Amino acid sequence: MTTTQRAVLIRTYGGASAAEVAQIAKPTAGQGQVLVRVHAAGVNGIDWKVREGLVQQAFPIQLPAVLGIELAGVVEAIGTGASRFHVGDRVMGPLGGLGAYADFVAVDEAKLVRTPRSLEDVQAAAIPVAAVAAWQSLHLAGPITAGQRVLIHGAAGGLGGYAVQYAKRAGAEVFATASTAHVDYVRSLGADHVIDYRTQGFESVAHDIDLVLDYVGGEVLDRSWQVLKKDGAIVGTSSPDILARTPAGRRGLWFVNTPDPALLERLVAEIAEGTLVSKLSEVVGFDEIPAAIERNRTSPRIGKVVADFSR
Ligand SMILES: NC(=O)c1ccc[n+]([C@@H]2O[C@H](COP(=O)([O-])OP(=O)(O)OC[C@H]3O[C@@H](n4cnc5c(N)ncnc54)[C@H](OP(=O)(O)O)[C@@H]3O)[C@@H](O)[C@H]2O)c1
């Protein structure tokens, strides 16, 4: 039996070359954990930020660190006290931390759900973080009521695609920003007003907004206060310093994604039934993960990029 495995890791924070494919020790399942043989892992916007050390405060890690935050695969072994799954079960989930870009990962069984038969592993690996984070961030500031005006920045991305659909279903009037090539895709998800931010400032279209979901951050966040109602809120996933950037008397909230298997199970069932769109735009091989992480930084795709470990 081999005791080492492939992994994509960083030894120091840095640019594209900081992420490398290397051999590391194969883990064993601990108390309450299962050992998952990973078949596919989602490539996320946060990967390059972790690689560059931009989110050290919000996402503290120890180096060297294996990157990757969500996976789909098969249960290979069961740890002491774990009882929800059997060897051979297909599972998927977020790690609530790092380590998914490795052939085997020991995961708390409580974080995982079963992968529906109708979903392939590459489809499943695209779902756990983005689908749940979009739901949680949409509801963080309070319930969404019909007729509210919601502005979603980064609507073409992993979180954005889900958030547009959730907000629309809740009866909101949805404003969404995307680059020129992604406008039609975002409109197809149900957004009422899609703003091509490359040709038009969102301030000229959106106003009296009840809730801004800021999946972009930086100056996009700073410009968003002027389109927000006085009692509206901005929920940010990208600028950890959102509280410091919130003007006096306004409501800015920093979002932190928390694994929620019951919610994930419900959303996965909807995707399997075809009532919720989960957009997979690119599948890469294991050795291509470092390049795919960098491409996510330089030229974002619509929806999700997933690594297929069998390639
Ligand atoms: N705090 C947490 O717990 C948490 C959890 C998950 C994700 N996140 C963060 O949330 C953000 C979104 O994640 P993701 O996985 O959805 O990222 P993603 O898939 O890379 O999507 C980001 C999207 O932003 C769009 N974009 C870039 N510049 C823009 C601008 N100026 N205006 C409007 N849209 C713009 C891009 O689309 P176009 O090509 O159309 O521009 C891209 O599709 C990332 O910053 C990620 O790190 C945080």
The ligand as a Gaussian input file, in Angstrom:
#p B3LYP/6-31G(d) Opt

LIG

0 1
 N      -16.021000      34.916000       2.967000
 C      -16.345000      33.677000       2.586000
 O      -16.713000      32.819000       3.404000
 C      -16.284000      33.339000       1.114000
 C      -16.782000      32.104000       0.634000
 C      -16.754000      31.876000      -0.741000
 C      -16.234000      32.846000      -1.604000
 N      -15.726000      34.001000      -1.098000
 C      -15.234000      35.074000      -1.968000
 O      -16.353000      35.550000      -2.694000
 C      -15.942000      36.024000      -3.957000
 C      -16.731000      35.343000      -5.059000
 O      -16.379000      33.970000      -5.064000
 P      -16.622000      33.116000      -6.384000
 O      -16.167000      31.750000      -6.054000
 O      -17.994000      33.358000      -6.872000
 O      -15.558000      33.816000      -7.358000
 P      -15.455000      33.706000      -8.939000
 O      -16.150000      32.475000      -9.408000
 O      -14.044000      33.938000      -9.287000
 O      -16.372000      34.895000      -9.438000
 C      -16.042000      36.229000      -9.269000
 C      -16.766000      36.978000     -10.391000
 O      -16.565000      38.363000     -10.218000
 C      -16.751000      38.960000     -11.484000
 N      -16.120000      40.284000     -11.474000
 C      -14.803000      40.630000     -11.457000
 N      -14.679000      41.959000     -11.384000
 C      -15.935000      42.470000     -11.334000
 C      -16.475000      43.785000     -11.252000
 N      -15.689000      44.871000     -11.195000
 N      -17.830000      43.922000     -11.191000
 C      -18.645000      42.857000     -11.233000
 N      -18.198000      41.575000     -11.339000
 C      -16.866000      41.396000     -11.388000
 C      -16.188000      37.975000     -12.494000
 O      -17.074000      37.886000     -13.574000
 P      -16.883000      38.698000     -14.921000
 O      -15.900000      37.935000     -15.771000
 O      -18.245000      38.751000     -15.471000
 O      -16.293000      39.992000     -14.526000
 C      -16.245000      36.631000     -11.751000
 O      -17.151000      35.753000     -12.386000
 C      -14.445000      35.767000      -4.054000
 O      -13.786000      36.955000      -3.685000
 C      -14.214000      34.684000      -3.008000
 O      -12.892000      34.756000      -2.510000
 C      -15.735000      34.261000       0.238000

